[in-house]
Amino acid sequence: MTIQEQAARRTFPKFRLTNLLRSTFAPRPGQKICILIDLPDPTQIKDYAFLKNTDLTIQHNAVKFFYDALHKGAMEELGLKGGEIFAYKITGGSNLDLPDQAFSPDGTSVSLEKDVYPNYDIILCISTYSATAPLTAFAKQYRFRGATLHGVNPTILRTGLAVSYDDVSVDAEKMRIGMTKADWVEIDFLYSGQVHTLHLELDRQEAQKSHGLCRGDEPDVANLPAGEIYFVPTGARGAFPMRYEDGTIGLMHVAGGRIRNAELLNGDPTTVEIHNAKLASDPVTGELGELGFGTQILPTSGRDIQDEKIRGTIHVATGRSDHLGGSLTPDKFAEHTNATHDDILFAPHKTSEIWVTQVRMHRNGETHVLIENYEPSAYVQNLISQGR
């Protein structure tokens, strides 16, 4: 049975914000919580004017399932205080630094760094673009805990945010133990009858996990839905096909840990030309800063934030890596707007024309297959089944 067949048969509990907050944060009575959202015009939070715009589905979900839920019993049940909501201007890119100015529903302008980050224990950021990298940096500076939940839609609410993250953490740890301290990973991609291989050096680093638990007093930010094992590659070489947003397919030529140039395979040549110009003017935009593996059995949601957490999928990311323990910080980019962290997800529903035929890991003198044709290998399944 495939992972998606298993997901279709799985029964998920009903989403309740109190369950999610307990599972992720184990909050203590008296702690203060707030919500951040992003808007094209953040002043539209005044009197909730943005709710008239039916296109802002993520922000509508933020109000209905998070803000309203806090004030209709969740805060009282958990003994939490606060419950305010603030809006900042949409950044326009994944993990770009957040603006400092935000607005409250009464129209007041506030400073995130002066009025919000230092004054709340738990911050939920429900946004269009991921804010994990900048919020992680601010959490360490101001010592709060948080969660980033960009792209929230009905499927994510019904499945990825309804699970117990204690269970997610257990499975993630089993996979982590079986993958940590790997020497390298190789990915074979099949496109239009040709196989391309990307080799990523890991140098026996400790594998990390995104498991949805953000408990205790240490500052931390969970990326939800969670369920991922990841590494920050120390080097990379080879080539891999990539699907651009407009459907164009380019072949990324990789050397020295970075995409050096892109070659058109199918689609609009202008798309590839623009990418090559960006790589030439700001070379660090091509740095491969993450290798990630999904750990959960979940249905596809149409949002990478959940779909990259599905077992059998794999993603690499370019750009900023400081929030993952890497060294690429925003100041190293030639342009501020280039300092993004962009996941490149490979999954059957997302990249049907690009097939990941096999993923191999070399560890402790042995090579293990991790994924074949977007399904977890026997090695991975055995890791997770241990102890059950």
LINPEKA-V149750 format. One record per residue. RES is the residue in one small letter. PHI is phi in degrees with one decimal (none if undefined). Layout:
res->RES phi->PHI
res->RES phi->PHI
//
This chain:
res->m phi->none
res->t phi->-71.4
res->i phi->-60.3
res->q phi->-69.5
res->e phi->-66.8
res->q phi->-64.5
res->a phi->-63.7
res->a phi->-65.4
res->r phi->-90.7
res->r phi->-75.1
res->t phi->-101.6
res->f phi->-105.7
res->p phi->-67.9
res->k phi->-68.9
res->f phi->-64.3
res->r phi->-133.8
res->l phi->-60.2
res->t phi->-61.1
res->n phi->-65.2
res->l phi->-64.0
res->l phi->-65.0
res->r phi->-62.5
res->s phi->-63.9
res->t phi->-82.1
res->f phi->-108.5
res->a phi->44.1
res->p phi->-66.7
res->r phi->-99.6
res->p phi->-54.0
res->g phi->96.3
res->q phi->-72.3
res->k phi->-98.4
res->i phi->-129.2
res->c phi->-146.6
res->i phi->-124.8
res->l phi->-112.2
res->i phi->-128.8
res->d phi->-113.9
res->l phi->-139.9
res->p phi->-56.6
res->d phi->-127.4
res->p phi->-64.7
res->t phi->-67.9
res->q phi->-72.4
res->i phi->-74.1
res->k phi->-59.4
res->d phi->54.6
res->y phi->58.0
res->a phi->-61.2
res->f phi->-63.5
res->l phi->-67.1
res->k phi->-74.6
res->n phi->-91.7
res->t phi->-71.0
res->d phi->-74.6
res->l phi->-86.5
res->t phi->-66.4
res->i phi->-62.9
res->q phi->-69.6
res->h phi->-60.5
res->n phi->-63.6
res->a phi->-61.2
res->v phi->-72.7
res->k phi->-68.2
res->f phi->-97.6
res->f phi->-121.0
res->y phi->-62.6
res->d phi->-62.2
res->a phi->-63.7
res->l phi->-58.8
res->h phi->-88.8
res->k phi->-111.0
res->g phi->133.4
res->a phi->-66.2
res->m phi->-65.3
res->e phi->-64.6
res->e phi->-64.6
res->l phi->-96.3
res->g phi->74.5
res->l phi->-86.9
res->k phi->-117.5
res->g phi->87.8
res->g phi->90.0
res->e phi->-71.8
res->i phi->-129.5
res->f phi->-133.1
res->a phi->-122.3
res->y phi->-117.7
res->k phi->-72.5
res->i phi->-53.9
res->t phi->-78.3
res->g phi->92.0
res->g phi->-160.1
res->s phi->-68.1
res->n phi->66.5
res->l phi->-68.7
res->d phi->-57.2
res->l phi->-82.7
res->p phi->-66.9
res->d phi->-81.3
res->q phi->-79.3
res->a phi->-141.6
res->f phi->-133.9
res->s phi->-106.1
res->p phi->-61.6
res->d phi->-89.7
res->g phi->91.6
res->t phi->-72.5
res->s phi->-84.4
res->v phi->-128.1
res->s phi->-99.2
res->l phi->-60.8
res->e phi->-75.1
res->k phi->-100.5
res->d phi->-105.7
res->v phi->-115.0
res->y phi->-53.4
res->p phi->-77.2
res->n phi->-111.9
res->y phi->-131.4
res->d phi->-88.4
res->i phi->-133.1
res->i phi->-124.8
res->l phi->-102.7
res->c phi->-111.9
res->i phi->-112.8
res->s phi->-139.9
res->t phi->-76.8
res->y phi->-108.6
res->s phi->-59.3
res->a phi->-120.0
res->t phi->-60.7
res->a phi->-63.7
res->p phi->-65.4
res->l phi->-69.4
res->t phi->-63.4
res->a phi->-64.2
res->f phi->-69.0
res->a phi->-61.1
res->k phi->-65.0
res->q phi->-73.8
res->y phi->-107.6
res->r phi->62.6
res->f phi->-115.0
res->r phi->-111.6
res->g phi->-157.3
res->a phi->-144.0
res->t phi->-106.4
res->l phi->-134.8
res->h phi->-77.8
res->g phi->76.4
res->v phi->-56.6
res->n phi->-134.9
res->p phi->-57.9
res->t phi->-64.1
res->i phi->-63.9
res->l phi->-63.6
res->r phi->-77.0
res->t phi->-126.6
res->g phi->-62.1
res->l phi->-99.0
res->a phi->-97.3
res->v phi->-80.9
res->s phi->-86.0
res->y phi->-77.6
res->d phi->-64.4
res->d phi->-67.4
res->v phi->-59.6
res->s phi->-63.5
res->v phi->-62.3
res->d phi->-65.5
res->a phi->-62.3
res->e phi->-66.0
res->k phi->-61.9
res->m phi->-67.2
res->r phi->-60.1
res->i phi->-60.9
res->g phi->-80.5
res->m phi->-122.9
res->t phi->-65.7
res->k phi->62.7
res->a phi->-72.6
res->d phi->-79.7
res->w phi->-160.7
res->v phi->-130.8
res->e phi->-120.4
res->i phi->-122.1
res->d phi->-98.6
res->f phi->-114.6
res->l phi->-106.7
res->y phi->-139.4
res->s phi->51.4
res->g phi->83.7
res->q phi->-114.9
res->v phi->-101.4
res->h phi->-123.0
res->t phi->-122.4
res->l phi->-110.1
res->h phi->-108.2
res->l phi->-118.4
res->e phi->-82.5
res->l phi->-117.7
res->d phi->52.8
res->r phi->57.5
res->q phi->-74.0
res->e phi->-72.3
res->a phi->-65.8
res->q phi->-112.1
res->k phi->-131.6
res->s phi->-104.1
res->h phi->-126.0
res->g phi->83.9
res->l phi->-101.7
res->c phi->-139.3
res->r phi->-103.9
res->g phi->85.8
res->d phi->-104.6
res->e phi->-74.6
res->p phi->-64.5
res->d phi->-166.4
res->v phi->-132.7
res->a phi->-93.2
res->n phi->-101.1
res->l phi->-115.3
res->p phi->-62.9
res->a phi->-107.5
res->g phi->123.3
res->e phi->-156.6
res->i phi->-109.0
res->y phi->-143.4
res->f phi->-132.4
res->v phi->-106.6
res->p phi->-57.7
res->t phi->-95.2
res->g phi->-173.3
res->a phi->-159.3
res->r phi->-153.7
res->g phi->114.5
res->a phi->-155.6
res->f phi->-150.9
res->p phi->-79.5
res->m phi->-134.8
res->r phi->-94.4
res->y phi->-78.1
res->e phi->-60.7
res->d phi->-86.1
res->g phi->95.0
res->t phi->-62.1
res->i phi->-110.7
res->g phi->-122.1
res->l phi->-100.9
res->m phi->-87.0
res->h phi->-92.9
res->v phi->-115.7
res->a phi->-154.0
res->g phi->60.0
res->g phi->85.1
res->r phi->-133.4
res->i phi->-71.6
res->r phi->-90.4
res->n phi->-161.8
res->a phi->-112.9
res->e phi->-117.6
res->l phi->-68.1
res->l phi->-107.8
res->n phi->-165.2
res->g phi->114.3
res->d phi->-87.8
res->p phi->-62.9
res->t phi->-63.4
res->t phi->-59.4
res->v phi->-71.3
res->e phi->-61.8
res->i phi->-63.9
res->h phi->-63.4
res->n phi->-63.6
res->a phi->-64.7
res->k phi->-66.2
res->l phi->-62.7
res->a phi->-72.9
res->s phi->-82.5
res->d phi->-143.4
res->p phi->-56.9
res->v phi->-68.2
res->t phi->-63.9
res->g phi->-94.8
res->e phi->-67.1
res->l phi->-84.6
res->g phi->-103.4
res->e phi->-160.2
res->l phi->-129.0
res->g phi->-129.2
res->f phi->-127.8
res->g phi->-73.8
res->t phi->-121.8
res->q phi->-100.7
res->i phi->-101.7
res->l phi->-138.6
res->p phi->-76.0
res->t phi->-69.0
res->s phi->-115.3
res->g phi->83.0
res->r phi->-121.0
res->d phi->-60.5
res->i phi->-58.0
res->q phi->-93.1
res->d phi->-66.9
res->e phi->-77.5
res->k phi->-93.8
res->i phi->-83.1
res->r phi->-59.4
res->g phi->103.3
res->t phi->-93.6
res->i phi->-142.4
res->h phi->-143.1
res->v phi->-116.9
res->a phi->-135.7
res->t phi->-108.0
res->g phi->95.9
res->r phi->-48.8
res->s phi->-137.2
res->d phi->-62.9
res->h phi->-74.5
res->l phi->-104.9
res->g phi->99.3
res->g phi->-83.7
res->s phi->-106.2
res->l phi->-87.0
res->t phi->-103.6
res->p phi->-56.3
res->d phi->-68.5
res->k phi->-89.4
res->f phi->-91.5
res->a phi->-67.6
res->e phi->-123.6
res->h phi->-57.9
res->t phi->-70.7
res->n phi->-89.6
res->a phi->-80.4
res->t phi->-101.8
res->h phi->-121.0
res->d phi->-114.3
res->d phi->-74.8
res->i phi->-114.5
res->l phi->-90.8
res->f phi->-115.2
res->a phi->-153.6
res->p phi->-55.5
res->h phi->-76.7
res->k phi->-93.8
res->t phi->-130.1
res->s phi->-62.6
res->e phi->-83.4
res->i phi->-112.3
res->w phi->-110.0
res->v phi->-85.3
res->t phi->-79.7
res->q phi->-160.5
res->v phi->-125.0
res->r phi->-119.1
res->m phi->-125.9
res->h phi->-104.9
res->r phi->-156.1
res->n phi->53.2
res->g phi->79.7
res->e phi->-126.1
res->t phi->-107.8
res->h phi->-117.3
res->v phi->-78.6
res->l phi->-103.8
res->i phi->-140.6
res->e phi->-134.7
res->n phi->51.4
res->y phi->65.5
res->e phi->-120.9
res->p phi->-63.6
res->s phi->-75.1
res->a phi->-60.7
res->y phi->-59.7
res->v phi->-67.3
res->q phi->-62.6
res->n phi->-67.1
res->l phi->-59.4
res->i phi->-74.3
res->s phi->-75.8
res->q phi->-63.3
res->g phi->87.0
res->r phi->-93.1
//
